[in-house]
């Protein structure tokens, strides 16, 4: 692609030559002859420090923002282009390079604190069942049709994102459903994507280690809806206090969903057990295999978005009634002594409270145990709050390690413990080793108990220091249940 075409829509210094560009890279090690290197000033590293290496590896052009932070070498063969923001430029460069693939299918973004993965995944499953070729970009995995791809981030960087959507369009996908994280919005990863619709789930305490204040976090989410085009739809949960905030000054067609108020789409939870719940969705009764008020909202969002995308209401409700939980989201494992283990990704105060309240109500008085921890190098303010929430609903609490990263697990556990009052501590035990914590919770559980293992959900690893070690809550649970059978 010609450099001039690649730079379309970007305010930049004029390049002194129009050359052919073979690839766009942000990693100097991946540069090959003919590449364009974008020097992005990141949180961990500054790309300007690697410009010389990119040129050495064959970069034919360099986009940068910080004048004087590096020495321009080989100016006779390398085009240097200055921009105001390398991040913003990268977003447009990626879209230009892949010929704006998001405009070639129906792209729907789901944002909010909790429920993104379930909502996006169920939409993917639903539209696949309706006979469409679909793509999914989520925390758990990315899909192009039925092909599954590993993912490291909820929302990939602009180059990976556009490449992925380009592959979806080339493979015949008509729809793509994706989670849109606050980090991705703030870092302009989705700035140049064309969305057919956006969904807001809720907003609670999370990621303040990054955003610093709740207002910053909320405004970041709102920016996603501010940028939706006029012909898109904005679907928001108005039972969340921030639902209406999201669509202030929004140019898209606005629709609201609610389980409590008058809205364009409504739902009521009629009955609930550990096997499922009876809902009245848009006036129609439907039995689902999900439980919990939070899942009523997720299912309502899926139904509403599907109708807005033109799907038949009755067919949507029929398909939703047969769907199972998303991996690591209220996922049940039955074991010996009539014990039920539940694995869930809940890692925020609100999510943990939702899941515990749901299990408390659905378990109909059975003994409830909660195993959880908090991630290291993340928002520390939620730790004491989560300790008290766990003790409020659970009959026994086992506080353990999550992904400690570069923090000491014992220090994280101490901060959780600090939020617990005397009564909460009396019903709690503190076991640093997560596998041992899960084993203890199950082995000492009374017959018929429900054991919630929260925080990691679908993850099959534990990050200790900077290293990922294989660890899967479900594998540990299965091992304990097998040992009970053998004895």
N, C-alpha and C positions, 0 to 999 in steps of 0.2 A: 504494500500500500504506500502511496506517495505521502511524504511527510506533511505536505500542505493539507491533504484530505484528513489525515490523522489529527491535525490540530484544529479542525473546524469546530467552532463554538467555544474555543478557549482563548481567553485574553492572554497574549504572550508576546514576547519580543519577536521580531521578524527573523526567521531563519535566513541565512545568507545563501542557501542552496536548497533545492527541492529534490530530495533523495528518496530512494525506495527503502522502506522499513519492513524487515522480515518478521519482527516480533517486538512486543513491549514487555519489559522486565523491571522488577523492583529489586531483584536479587542480582548483584553484580556477577556472582558465580555462574549464573544461568545465561549471561550475555554471550552471544555468538556474533560473527560478522553480520552487519546489517541491522542489529538490534537497536531499539530506542530504550535507554535506561532512564527511569524516573527516580530521582533522589527524593525520597520521602523522609521527612523528619518524624520518626516514630517515638513511641514511649521508651523502647528499650535501646534503639540504635538510630543514628542519624545517617541516612543514605548518602548525604553529601561527602561523608568520609570514604565512600567506596566508589566514587566517580572514576578515579584514576584506574582502579581495578576493572571497572566495567569497560573503560576505553581500551585497556590492555587486552581484554577478552574479545574485543571486536565491535563494541558499541559504536554505531555511526552517528547517533544523536543522543543528547542528554537534556532532559528537562529538570530544572532546578528552581529553588526559590530563594536561597540565601546567597546573595552576592558576596564574594570575598571569603567564603568559608572553605574554598578549595582552589587549587590551581588549574586553570584551563590548559590541558595538554593536547597536542596533536590537533590544533585548531584548523589546520589545513585540510583535514579529512573528517573532522567531527563537528557537527552542528550543535551549538549550545543554545538552548531556548529557556529564557527566564519567565517564570509565572509567579503570580501572587501566592498561590497555594498549590503545592505539589499534590496534596491529597485530592483537592477538587479536580485538578487537571487529570490525575490518574483515572478518576471515575469516568470522565468524558473520553479520555484516550481509549480506555477499555471498551466502552460502548461503541466508539467509532471503529476501532480495530475489528470488532466482531460484527459490525454492521447492525447495531441496535437490535439484538436478537429478542429482547423482551417485548418489542412491538409486534413480533411475529406469532405470539401466542397470548393467551389470557393469563396474566400474572396477577396473583392475589397475595398480598402480604398480611401477615398476622403479627400484631405487636401488643405489648402489655407485659406485666410481670409474670403472671401465671397463666397456664392454659394454652400457650402458643403451640407447643409440640402436639398436644392432643388435637387441637383444632385443625392445624395444618395437615397432620397425618390422616385424620378422619376425612377431611375434604379430598385428599389424594385417593384414599381407599374408595370413597363414595363415587367420585367421578370415574375412577377406573372401573368400578362395578357397573356404572351407567354406560360403559362401552367406549370411553374416551381414552386415548393415550395421554398419560399425565406425567409430570415431573414433580418431585418433592425436594425441598431444601430445608433440612431440619437439624436439630441438635443430635438426634439419634443417628441419622444416615441421610444421604442424598440418593434419590432415585431418578433414573431416566427410563420411563416405562417400568418394566419389571427388573431392570438392572440396578443393583445396589452398590453404592460407593461409600467408602469410609469418609467421615468428616471430622475435622478437628475444631471447627468453630460453628456456632449457631448460624452465623451469616458469613460466608467466605469473603475474601478480599475482592475488589472489583474485577481483577483479571480472571481469577478463578470463577467468580460468579457469572460473568458474561460468557466465558468459555463453556460453562456448564449449561447455561440457558441456550446458547448457540447449538450445543449438541442435542438438547431437547427438541428445539425447533427442527433441526435437520433429521431427527428421528421420527418426526410426525406428531410430537406432543402438541395438543391443543390447549392444555392447561398446565400451569405450574403454580404450586402452592408453597409458600416459603415463610419461615419465621424471620422476622425482622427485629434484631436486637437493638438496644439503645446504643451500644458501642458502634454498631454498623451505621446507624443514623448519624451519630456524632462524627464519625470518621469518613463520612461521605461515600460509604461503600455502595449505597443504593440510590445515590443522588441522580444518576442518569438512567435509571431503569424506568420503563413505562408500565405503570400499574393499572390493571383493569379495576381493582378494588383493594380496599384496606379494611382490616378488622381490628378493633380495640377490645381487649378482654377485660383488663383491670389494671390497677396501679397500686402497688404496695411497696413496702420497705425492701429495697434491694439495690445493689451496685453503687452504694454511696461512697465506697472506696474510690470509685472512678469519677462519679459525677459531683461528689462533695456535698451537695444539698439536694433535698427532695425536689425543690423548684427546678433545679437544673435537669434533674432526671425527668420530671413531668414535661418540661418544655422541649426536651429532646424528643420524647415520644410524639408530642404535638407537631413537631416539625415534619414528621412523616406525613401527617394528614394535611398540613399546610401545603405540601408539595404535590398532592394528588391532582391529576388533571381534571378538567371540567366534566369529561365524559365518563369518569370513574365513579365508583360508589364508595362511600365511607360508612361502615357499619359499626356502631358503637354500643357498648353496654352502659345504659343510663342508670343502672342500679349502683354503679361505681360513681363516686362523687366527681371523678375526673372525666367521665364519659362526655359530658357536654363541653368540657374545656377542650377536648381533642378536636372538636369540629367548629370551634369559633374561627371565623374567617376562612373556613374550608370551602374550596371552589367546587368540590365533587358533590354528587347527589348524596344527601345525608339520610341514613336510615338508622333506626334505634331498635334495640332489643332489650327485653326486661322479663324478669320473673316476679316483679312486684308492682310495676306501674303500667299505665297505658303506654303502648309503644307500637311500632309497625309490626313487630314480631314478639309474641308472648309465649310463656311456658309456665306451667304449674307442676310442682312435684306433689303427687298424690299419695304414694306409698313407697316404702323402701325397706329392703332386707339386704343381707349380704350377697344375695343372688342377683339383685338388680333393683330397678325402680320403675314405677308407673308414672308417666308424664302425660300431661295434656299439652300438646304442642300445636299452637295455632288452631286450637279448638278440637283437635283430634287426639284421642287416647292412644298412647303407644307405650309398650313395655320395652325397656332397654336392659342390656346386661351390664350397664355402668351403675355406680352408686355415687351419692354425694351431690349436694346442691351445686358445688363448683362444676361438676360434670353436667348438670342440667344446663348451666350457662354455656359450657363448651358445645353441647349438642344443639342448643338453640342457635348459637353462632354458626355452626355448620349448616343447619337447616336453612337459616336465613340467607346465608351467602349462596347456598345452592339455588334457592328460589330466585335470588337476584341475578344469578348467572343463567337463568332460564330453565332449570330442571323442573320436572313434574313433582308437585308436592307429595302426592300419595306414594309415588315410587321412592322418593327420598326417605320418607318416614318408614317405609317397609324395609329399605336397606339399612337404615340406622338401627332398627330394632334387632338386626342380626349381627351387628358389629361387636367386636371384643375390645378390651382395653388395649391401649398403646403400650408398647414395651416399657416396663419400669414405671408405669402410672397406675397405681392401685391394682397391681398385678398379684393375683392370689396363688398360693402354693399350699395345698392341703397335706397334712402330715399325721404322724402317730398321735395317740391320746386326743384325737379330735381337735388338734391345734391347727389354726389357720395362720400362716405367715403372709404378710402383705408387704410387697416391695413398692416403694414410691419415691419419686425424685424430689419430694418436698424439701426445699432447702432455704426457705424464707419463713419468717414468722407467720405470715398470712397463710401460706400453703400448708405449713405444718398444722396450724389450727384447723383449717378446712378438712384435712384428711383425718385428724384425730376426732373431730366432732362427728364427721360422717361415720367413722367406724364405731364410735361410742353409741350412736343412735341405731345403726344397722345391726350391731352385735347383740342388741336386746339384753343387756346386763351381763354378758360374758366378760371375764377378766381381760383387761386391755393392757398390753405392755408396749412401750415405745423405746426403740433403739435409735439413737441419732447422734450426730456430731455436727460440727461446723467447719467449713473449709478455711485453710490458712491463707494468708496474704489476700484476704477479702474483707468485706465490710465487717468490722469488729462490733459495731454497735448493736447488731441483731443477736449476738450470742446470748447475753443474759436474758433477753426477752424470750428467746426460744426455749431456754431452760424452764422458765416459769410456765410457758404455754404447755410444754410436754407434761409437766406435773399436774396442771389443771385438769387435763382430760384422762391421762393414763393412770392405771392403778399401780403400775410400777414403771420406773424410768431407768434405762441403761444409757448413760452418757459415754460416748466413745469417740474415736478418731474418725474423721471424714477423709478429706485430702489435705493433710497438714501443710504440704508444700514446704516452704523454708521456715515455718514456725515450728516450735516444739509442741507436740500434741498435748502434753500436760498443761501448757500455758493456755491453750485454747479451751480445754476442759475446765480449767480454773475460772476462766471468764464466763463460761456457761453456768457454772456452779454459783458464781457470785450473784447471779440474778435470781436465784432460788431462795425462797423464804425457808424457815425452819421445817415447816410441814412438807414442803417440796423435797428438801434434802433427805428427809426421813424415809421417803419412798423411792429414793434414787440410789443407784450404785454407779461407780465411775471406773470403767475398764478401758485402758488405752488401746489395747489390741482389738481391732474391730471384729476379726474372726472370733476371738474368744468372747467378746461381748454378745455376738449373735448366738453363739453356742449356749452361753449361760442363760440368755433370755428364754430360749426354747426349752432347754433341759430342765429348768426350774419353773416352767410355766405350769399352772394347774390344768387339768383336763378341760378342753373346750375353749381355752384361751385364744385370743387374737393377738398376734405379735407383729407390730408395725416396725419394719426396718426402713428408715427414712434417710433421704439425703443424696443417695447416689443413683437410685433407679436403674436405668439402662447401662450405666457405666460398668465396664469390665476391667477397670484399673483403679489403682490408688496412687496418688502422686505424693511421694515422700522426698523432700528436698526438691530437686528438679528432675527426678527420675520417675517414670511411670512403671509401676509394678502390676502384674496381672492380679486382679482381685474382683470377684463378682459376688455380690450379696446372695444372688439366687443359687450359685454353686455351693456356697457355705451352708445355706439353709437346706439344700437337698442332701448334703453330706450328713447334717445333724439328723434329719428325718430318717435317712437310711440307717444310721446307727441306732435309732430308737426301734426300728423294725427288727434289726438283728438281735437286739436284747429282749 
